[in-house]
């Protein structure tokens, strides 16, 4: 009887605590408004365009190699998805599209808290959805989207609740080597705000992550500085990257005291310093730099609104040019197949084409195993159910030549192949 009363008392305490938390959360929760509807429209449009792009591309050699040979969190997730939904491009890339959607939600939530007007947050999300590097991370099997997810989550908790999510930081240690930069940024933030325990925590996390992933910071001066600048300019769009650097400088000089500033600046500076000595992986640093995008939007609207309406034209034109270049670059990314209207030469995305169409054409002959000298292509075909075999051989012939299989884009022949049965003529 006494034991039952103790259990009831504990349950009552838990229930009271839960009600207190629920009431507190409901008081601080923002009501749903019309701006949220426009955000959902932007997010759905972005996801729809990415799904359309997925239908156009094939698995690349790098992705296929990771899918069959590497064992880490990213490719484990891709394999799990294909086990549930089948070996196809949609199942392969579904987890990364979902992460892209979650990133848009987090960025929008951050912008609603950080930016002055609710409509400003729509501009930030739209700009985010149009960045070339963001679209790459949303449809390719890459860790960039997850790095952005962790970074934005930590920034949101810091901005919304004025706290540092120590548990999230700890879990990030075991995900990727990029967390070392994250710990370094939080350490700088803690120094600025005189948080000695947080400094010690971040330094320990930094050391553990560096040791766990063996993040190499050695090397001799090799001059990759311009290379990494070029990569960042491509991922962000050239004019936007220049303006973005200006806004980060503006945030530092104006003493913007939030983690978005420290993470973005630390990732950028750390990447540029390392590039003086070695060729770095931009996939580690670029995602964390994106966290400062609301800072850029705030800087733009601040510069414009502090002036009288008749003096705002040049600021609007300046950002219109930046926005137009981003749009043009994104349009070229998603519609790159249009280049085959003018020429049959390979474009920059050729490594993500051919394999899916070729596998379908081979299956029409009732063949599920075939040998090709191109080992990279053989691994890609393996994902679509075409194994390596000895009975048939796949021979590439000159483009435009009539063969057993022809791959055409926009009415132009891109690849031609013959299927040869061992000891006989073409099929």
PEBELLIN-V137369 format. One record per residue. N is the residue number from 1. RES is the residue in one small letter. PSI is psi in whole degrees, 0 to 359 (NA if undefined). OMEGA is omega in whole degrees, -180 to 180 (NA if undefined). BURIAL is # if it has 24 or more other C-alpha atoms within 12 Angstrom, else .. Layout:
[[N:RES:PSI:OMEGA:BURIAL] [N:RES:PSI:OMEGA:BURIAL]]
This chain:
[[1:x:312:179:.] [2:x:320:179:.] [3:x:320:179:.] [4:x:320:179:.] [5:x:322:178:.] [6:x:317:179:.] [7:x:318:179:.] [8:x:320:179:.] [9:x:316:179:.] [10:x:319:179:.] [11:x:319:180:.] [12:x:320:179:.] [13:x:316:179:.] [14:x:318:-179:.] [15:x:319:178:.] [16:x:317:179:.] [17:x:317:-179:.] [18:x:318:179:.] [19:x:322:178:.] [20:x:315:179:.] [21:x:319:-178:.] [22:x:317:179:.] [23:x:319:179:.] [24:x:318:179:.] [25:x:321:-179:.] [26:x:330:178:.] [27:x:326:-177:.] [28:x:349:-177:.] [29:x:134:-179:.] [30:x:135:179:.] [31:x:151:179:.] [32:x:133:-178:.] [33:x:182:-175:.] [34:x:332:178:.] [35:x:325:177:#] [36:x:325:179:.] [37:x:317:178:.] [38:x:325:176:.] [39:x:315:179:#] [40:x:324:178:#] [41:x:317:178:.] [42:x:317:-179:#] [43:x:316:180:#] [44:x:320:178:.] [45:x:317:179:.] [46:x:315:179:#] [47:x:319:-179:#] [48:x:318:179:#] [49:x:321:179:#] [50:x:320:178:#] [51:x:321:176:#] [52:x:321:179:.] [53:x:323:179:#] [54:x:324:179:#] [55:x:342:-177:.] [56:x:341:-173:#] [57:x:167:177:#] [58:x:171:176:#] [59:x:139:179:#] [60:x:170:179:#] [61:x:319:-180:#] [62:x:318:179:.] [63:x:319:-180:#] [64:x:319:178:#] [65:x:316:178:.] [66:x:323:-179:#] [67:x:320:-175:#] [68:x:337:-170:.] [69:x:332:-174:.] [70:x:148:180:.] [71:x:92:174:.] [72:x:179:-173:.] [73:x:318:-175:.] [74:x:309:-177:#] [75:x:334:172:#] [76:x:320:179:.] [77:x:319:178:#] [78:x:319:179:#] [79:x:319:178:#] [80:x:319:180:.] [81:x:319:180:#] [82:x:332:175:.] [83:x:327:180:.] [84:x:320:-170:.] [85:x:4:176:.] [86:x:163:-179:.] [87:x:86:176:#] [88:x:168:-175:#] [89:x:327:-180:#] [90:x:316:179:#] [91:x:322:-179:#] [92:x:320:-172:#] [93:x:358:-178:#] [94:x:313:-180:#] [95:x:327:-176:#] [96:x:330:173:#] [97:x:319:178:#] [98:x:317:178:#] [99:x:321:177:#] [100:x:318:178:#] [101:x:318:178:#] [102:x:323:178:#] [103:x:321:178:#] [104:x:321:178:#] [105:x:316:-180:#] [106:x:317:179:#] [107:x:320:178:#] [108:x:319:179:#] [109:x:319:177:#] [110:x:316:-178:#] [111:x:324:178:#] [112:x:329:179:#] [113:x:321:-170:#] [114:x:322:-175:#] [115:x:158:-172:#] [116:x:313:-177:.] [117:x:147:179:.] [118:x:324:-179:#] [119:x:336:177:#] [120:x:328:-179:#] [121:x:329:176:#] [122:x:320:178:#] [123:x:319:180:#] [124:x:317:-180:#] [125:x:318:179:#] [126:x:317:178:#] [127:x:319:178:#] [128:x:315:-178:#] [129:x:341:-177:#] [130:x:350:-179:#] [131:x:132:180:#] [132:x:316:-179:#] [133:x:326:179:#] [134:x:319:179:#] [135:x:326:174:#] [136:x:314:-177:#] [137:x:338:-178:#] [138:x:336:-176:#] [139:x:349:-180:#] [140:x:155:178:#] [141:x:92:-175:#] [142:x:159:-178:#] [143:x:354:-174:#] [144:x:316:-179:#] [145:x:323:-180:#] [146:x:326:176:#] [147:x:318:177:#] [148:x:319:-180:#] [149:x:312:-180:#] [150:x:316:-178:#] [151:x:313:-180:#] [152:x:324:178:#] [153:x:315:180:#] [154:x:320:178:#] [155:x:321:-179:#] [156:x:314:179:#] [157:x:319:180:#] [158:x:318:-177:#] [159:x:321:-175:#] [160:x:319:-174:#] [161:x:1:-180:.] [162:x:39:179:.] [163:x:164:175:.] [164:x:123:-179:#] [165:x:87:-175:#] [166:x:324:-180:.] [167:x:317:178:.] [168:x:320:177:#] [169:x:317:-179:#] [170:x:317:-180:#] [171:x:330:-180:.] [172:x:341:179:#] [173:x:323:-171:#] [174:x:5:-176:.] [175:x:311:-175:#] [176:x:159:-180:#] [177:x:342:180:#] [178:x:341:-180:#] [179:x:337:177:#] [180:x:320:177:#] [181:x:324:178:#] [182:x:315:178:#] [183:x:323:179:#] [184:x:318:179:#] [185:x:316:179:#] [186:x:326:177:#] [187:x:317:177:#] [188:x:320:177:#] [189:x:319:-180:#] [190:x:324:176:#] [191:x:317:180:.] [192:x:325:-176:.] [193:x:11:176:.] [194:x:62:-179:.] [195:x:82:-172:.] [196:x:322:180:.] [197:x:322:179:.] [198:x:324:178:#] [199:x:313:179:#] [200:x:317:180:.] [201:x:315:-178:#] [202:x:321:179:#] [203:x:322:176:#] [204:x:317:177:.] [205:x:322:177:#] [206:x:313:-179:#] [207:x:319:-180:.] [208:x:317:180:#] [209:x:319:179:#] [210:x:320:-180:#] [211:x:324:-177:.] [212:x:319:-177:.] [213:x:0:178:.] [214:x:55:-179:.] [215:x:114:-174:.] [216:x:122:176:.] [217:x:17:180:#] [218:x:197:178:.] [219:x:170:177:.] [220:x:157:179:.] [221:x:123:-177:.] [222:x:351:174:.] [223:x:50:175:.] [224:x:13:-176:#] [225:x:311:-180:#] [226:x:328:179:.] [227:x:314:-178:.] [228:x:326:175:#] [229:x:318:178:#] [230:x:321:178:.] [231:x:316:179:#] [232:x:320:179:#] [233:x:324:179:#] [234:x:318:-177:#] [235:x:330:-179:#] [236:x:343:-168:#] [237:x:134:-170:#] [238:x:306:-177:#] [239:x:322:179:#] [240:x:322:-180:#] [241:x:321:177:#] [242:x:313:180:.] [243:x:326:-180:#] [244:x:318:177:#] [245:x:322:177:#] [246:x:317:-178:.] [247:x:327:175:#] [248:x:320:175:#] [249:x:319:178:#] [250:x:318:-178:#] [251:x:320:179:#] [252:x:316:-178:#] [253:x:333:179:.] [254:x:8:177:.] [255:x:47:174:.] [256:x:107:-171:#] [257:x:76:174:#] [258:x:164:-174:#] [259:x:335:179:#] [260:x:317:-179:#] [261:x:311:-175:#] [262:x:321:-179:#] [263:x:315:-178:#] [264:x:313:-178:#] [265:x:317:-180:#] [266:x:315:-180:#] [267:x:318:-179:#] [268:x:311:-178:#] [269:x:316:180:#] [270:x:319:179:#] [271:x:317:-178:#] [272:x:323:179:#] [273:x:316:179:#] [274:x:328:-179:#] [275:x:343:176:#] [276:x:338:-175:#] [277:x:338:-175:.] [278:x:164:177:#] [279:x:108:-173:#] [280:x:164:177:#] [281:x:108:-178:#] [282:x:341:179:#] [283:x:339:179:#] [284:x:319:-170:#] [285:x:322:-176:#] [286:x:318:-179:#] [287:x:324:-179:#] [288:x:333:177:#] [289:x:329:-179:#] [290:x:337:-177:#] [291:x:336:-178:#] [292:x:11:-178:#] [293:x:318:176:#] [294:x:332:177:#] [295:x:318:180:#] [296:x:317:179:#] [297:x:320:179:#] [298:x:320:179:#] [299:x:317:-179:#] [300:x:309:-178:#] [301:x:329:177:#] [302:x:313:180:.] [303:x:327:-177:.] [304:x:317:-172:.] [305:x:341:178:.] [306:x:354:180:.] [307:x:157:178:.] [308:x:151:-176:.] [309:x:324:-177:.] [310:x:346:179:.] [311:x:9:-177:.] [312:x:352:-172:.] [313:x:315:-176:.] [314:x:330:177:.] [315:x:321:177:#] [316:x:318:180:.] [317:x:322:180:.] [318:x:314:-179:.] [319:x:335:175:#] [320:x:320:178:.] [321:x:315:179:.] [322:x:314:-178:#] [323:x:322:-180:#] [324:x:321:179:.] [325:x:319:177:#] [326:x:316:179:#] [327:x:316:-180:#] [328:x:318:180:.] [329:x:320:178:#] [330:x:321:178:#] [331:x:317:178:.] [332:x:327:179:.] [333:x:311:-175:#] [334:x:339:-179:#] [335:x:33:-175:#] [336:x:340:178:#] [337:x:340:179:#] [338:x:340:180:.] [339:x:338:180:.] [340:x:352:173:.] [341:x:326:-175:.] [342:x:333:-177:.] [343:x:150:178:.] [344:x:4:-180:.] [345:x:153:-179:.] [346:x:138:172:#] [347:x:185:-172:.] [348:x:342:-176:.] [349:x:14:-175:#] [350:x:332:179:#] [351:x:348:179:.] [352:x:16:179:#] [353:x:184:172:#] [354:x:308:-166:#] [355:x:314:-177:#] [356:x:314:179:#] [357:x:322:180:#] [358:x:319:180:#] [359:x:320:178:#] [360:x:320:180:#] [361:x:322:178:#] [362:x:320:-179:#] [363:x:335:178:.] [364:x:336:176:.] [365:x:3:-179:.] [366:x:23:-177:.] [367:x:131:177:#] [368:x:359:176:#] [369:x:132:-177:#] [370:x:151:-179:#] [371:x:137:174:#] [372:x:145:180:#] [373:x:339:179:.] [374:x:99:-177:.] [375:x:326:178:.] [376:x:315:179:#] [377:x:322:-180:#] [378:x:320:179:#] [379:x:324:178:#] [380:x:319:178:#] [381:x:330:180:#] [382:x:325:179:#] [383:x:327:-178:#] [384:x:14:174:#] [385:x:11:177:#] [386:x:106:-177:#] [387:x:168:176:#] [388:x:131:-179:#] [389:x:170:-177:.] [390:x:345:-175:.] [391:x:326:-179:.] [392:x:153:177:#] [393:x:140:177:#] [394:x:118:-176:#] [395:x:124:176:#] [396:x:135:178:#] [397:x:165:-177:.] [398:x:144:179:.] [399:x:141:-179:.] [400:x:343:177:.] [401:x:137:-179:.] [402:x:121:180:.] [403:x:191:179:.] [404:x:326:-179:#] [405:x:133:175:#] [406:x:127:178:#] [407:x:120:-177:#] [408:x:139:172:#] [409:x:132:179:#] [410:x:36:177:.] [411:x:5:-180:.] [412:x:137:178:.] [413:x:122:-178:#] [414:x:321:180:#] [415:x:145:175:#] [416:x:139:-178:#] [417:x:152:169:#] [418:x:143:175:#] [419:x:120:-177:#] [420:x:127:175:#] [421:x:135:-176:.] [422:x:122:179:.] [423:x:13:179:.] [424:x:179:179:.] [425:x:184:-180:.] [426:x:155:176:.] [427:x:NA:NA:.]]
